[in-house]
Amino acid sequence: MTSPGSRRRWWPPLSSVGDLSRLRKGRARATRRRRLRLIAIVAAVVLVLGATGWLVWLSPVLALKQVSVTGASLLTTDEVARQAAAPIGRPLVRVAEQPIADRVAQLPQVESVHVQRRWPNGLAIEVTERRPAYAIAREGRWLLVDGSGTGFVSLAERPEKLIEVRTPISNPADLALLARVTGSLPEDIQDQLVHVEAPRPDAIKLVLREEREIFFGSGADAELKTQVAGALLRATKAKWIDVSAPGHPATR
């Protein structure tokens, strides 16, 4: 017997002690398995990331192998590709687009350029070339000038149907006004046009066939002057048409 209030210490049966030991060992093994599984998962993720990084950043599998050029006509595709100097063989992800675009933009014939990676192994270069508004004879060659007044390429021969302008002017702003004049001419006037003369920015003259001439004065109000000149060409036989003040034209 035990006195009231005393505590009896309980001992589990031997079989229960063995079960408890096995339970503890089982839990320990399960914990180890979870740890090993976690380690394996982490290792697999690291391996995949490492392989992906190697594939993308270092491997020749995704390296630049081909450069395509579109939009070139004044230039050849080979000229653009040489200027681009794209790093063939470098992993595509490490090919910087902007420096390539900057190099191509240095070509005087190029107005704008867009460069884009084309996975898995390509690079696309799209150029927009300057459009010539007219040609000026300079030092035995033909300088092509665009709408902004920029002379961008010198050729041995003037392209067919490109307007000839005879002028000593070299200021881009004045050359741009000349481009406004040549760009305003409709087909019926262009068909009669021999050349344009501009000894000064305010003395632009169209020389036509059959010894007819149109005096524009400056390049201001080019579209209105062209409309008035066209109407007078059709309505009169005048050899000289002055539209420098289009509201008050004169003929003789």
Buried (B, 14 or more C-beta within 10 A) or exposed (E): EEEEEEEEEEEEEEEEEEEEEEEEEEEEEEEEEEEEEEEEEEEEEEEEEEEEEEBBEEEEEBBBEEBEBEBBEBBEBEBBBEBBEBBEEEBBBEBEBEBBBEBBBEBBBBBEBBBEBEEEBBBBBBBEBBEBBBBBBEEEBBBBBBBBBBBBBBBEEBEEEBBBBEBEBEEBEBBBBBBBBBBBBEEEBEEBBBBBBBEEBBBBBBBBEEEBBBBBBBBBBBEEBBBBBBEBBEEEEBEEBBBBEBEEBEBE
